[in-house]
Amino acid sequence: MGPVANRFYSLMPFVSAVLIVVISGLIHARARKKEKAVLWGNIIWPIGIASISLFLAIWNMLGLVEFDFGRLDFAIFSVLMVLFGIVPSLRVPLHEFILACGGTRARILAVLRGTLVLIGVAGVSAWMIDFAWLGDSYGIAPVFIGTSFLIILSVLVALFFLGQRTGALALLVPLASFGFGVAQHFVLKFKGTAILPSDLLILGTAAEVSSGYDFVLSQWNVYALCVLAACLSALSLLVPIGTAGASVKNHVRSVGVNCLVSASLAFGLLAAYDSVNLEQALDAPLNRWLPIDTYQNQGFLLGFIEMAQDLEIPVPDGYSDQSAEKTKRSLVDRFNKSEDLDPARINSMAQFYETRPSVVVVMNESFSDLSLHRALSDAGYSGPQFYNSLSDVLYRGTFMASVVGGATANTEFEFLTGASTAFLGSYKYPYQLYDFSDVDSLPRQLSQLGYDTTAMHPMNGANYNRTKNYQRLGFDRFLDIEAFPNAEVYHAGAKDRVTYDKILDILKEDEGPQFIFDVTMQNHGGYAEGTVPAEDLVDWAPDGLSDGDLAIQLNTYLACVEQSDRDLEYFVQQLREIGRPVVLVFFGDHQPNFSAALNDALNPNEETLAHEMRTYESTYMVWANYDISQGSDDPGSETSASQLASRVLYRMGAPLTDYQKAQIVLGSDIQSVNLLGYRGADGLRYELQGSSPYEDSLNKLQAIQYLAFAEKVI
């Protein structure tokens, strides 16, 4: 951040604003004195430019402008404002000159004037939208600048014709370019993120929480402000010819033609948006993990459009709301009939309302049982000892995630909403794309049952937009890194035990039913040598592992898992003695980031789907510190992030939503589903787009998810 500009400098843009108004007033008075017609634009355009100069004067007076050069910049800005403010007074003389040329020559000159102005304003707007926030780090490739220019020019021309060949509506383009550019400057400054299309859905909330920030304009913002004034000045020169003295019929015809041209351009832009995938057309992959990188490399406009195109969720074949609702209703009826005949379920429901157990969910960072690799198990590794030896579990088994080595938020999204990213499109990050305010979610569901709901993660709440997303998902509160001062650290972050102690405090302080969702941090990658205490390091050497660096990563990771296992043992023991009913759901969000390399080394020459799927296998268990009435049903079964919550609620005896009931019915055919495929009731894995005996059930699952989730976020 540069130094705040001297408040005395405000006098210069203030004087320029006054001069613009005075000069425009004198020109207006002189025209009236000579009984010449004065267009309203001769008054409105200079006032707009004067307002820009006055805004800078006021903003700087408030101490909200920073500058590295100082007085000279303010002086140049002020002089330019006066010049830009005078230009609109030339619109009538220029127009009269063109008309005096007569006939075809006048029309050619008018077209030339409009073409030059529109091309110039489009080019400057394409530059301004990124310069306003990138400043001297502006380094966007020409192909991206050119594409942005063509898009902006098309919009500008459409608005030019809609505004009846004046600059009245076209001015919205440079205003939007400036506005989005400066807004991105502040969002990057305050949150370090990109403005996403989904952010436009919560402008009211954004305005409400923005009061705590100081919106200090950078030097680049001020330069962009000057360029904005130049654009308004140029657009003021656009005055249509051929309407003065025309008959009503001809005037109406002219208006109609202009609107038709504008509509044609608008429809063309919409068609291009629907049919041209910019990410593919420009061969410029969208960084879905860090959208701001895409914006910096490709420019704000292209990045924003790519993110907007990425919002689209594939519509299931033959889908309609009516058919999806009918499918869901049929599945719910099947569930209800089986439930009425199941005394164990009836008993568990009665127990749920009597005990109101608290629900604690631990999504343990990168926790998995790598004994799934035959070479590791043959070498003697049997996985996390306490976790695997805990005998009184309700469920335990393979947990299919849709991510590997990262993208933690996708797993928590699937668990909290019951929606699988398998049906959202390839490799999307819902936390970066969608507004969950109207989406059914586990915290919202339990809150309606009288539960207090808490999310916790001992890291910056801005990561994955968690602060915003947890609120939208219905959590009462979110405890981020600020709630864990001086936390004991292991490997990559606060120890698991630190978060467990926080959970125990909540359970002891509030006797009401609690839903606590804990996203740990300890085991996060990478796993370089020396990142765990030397005394904790293990030394597993499975056959096939010849890569020394990979071996270091493996053993560092396994040391982390053992520490997590010790912390889990402590936590379970505390829950046994806490004196209130608690259900613990524990799962790993994904395998570590070296899993693909490890899989290739230990399991070469495998069939592709089985090989790929192994890296998406994590592990889960569900445990309670009290006896749940309903007996265990297949405690060793596989499940997926999107299906686990409904299974847990069913087992607890909690009431289910219709969507969850339908999920459970379809679960008899589809044990698990993730981004790569699914496991059928026959125990075999199938690709999402391949044929299988369970295609109909998969299609039904996709349809009811589209109805429950997609229809609420698109």
Secondary structure, DSSP 8 states (H G I E B T S, - for coil): ---B--GGGGHHHHHHHHHHHHHHHHHHHHHHHTT----THHHHHHHHHHHHHHHHHHHHHTT-BB-SS-HHHHHHHHHHHHHHHHGGGGHHHHHHHHHHH-HHHHHHHHHHHHHHHHHHHHHHHHHHHHHHHHGGG----HHHHHHHHHHHHHHHHHHHHHTTSSSTTTTHHHHHHHHHHHHHHHHHHHHS----GGGGGGHHHHHHHGGGS---B-HHHHHHHHHHHHHHHHHTT----S-TT--HHHHHHHHHHHHHHHHHHHHHHHHHHHH--HHHHTT----SS-HHHHHHHH-HHHHHHHHHHHT-----TT--HHHHHHHHHHHHHHHHHHHHT-HHHHHHHHHHHHH--EEEEEEETT---GGGSHHHHHTT----HHHHH--SEEEEEEEE-S-SSS-HHHHHHHHHH---GGGT-TT--HHHH---TTS--HHHHHHHTT-EEEEE-SS-TTGGGHHHHHHHHT-SEEE-GGGSTT--EETTEE-HHHHHHHHHHHHHH--S-EEEEEE--TT-S---TTSS-GGG------TT---HHHHHHHHHHHHHHHHHHHHHHHHHHHHHTSSS-EEEEEEESS--TTHHHHHHHHS-S--HHHHHHHTTEEEEEEEESS--SS--S-TT--EEHHHHHHHHHHHHT----HHHHHHHHHTTTEEEE-SSEEEETTS-EEETTS--TTHHHHHHHHHHHIIIIIHHH-
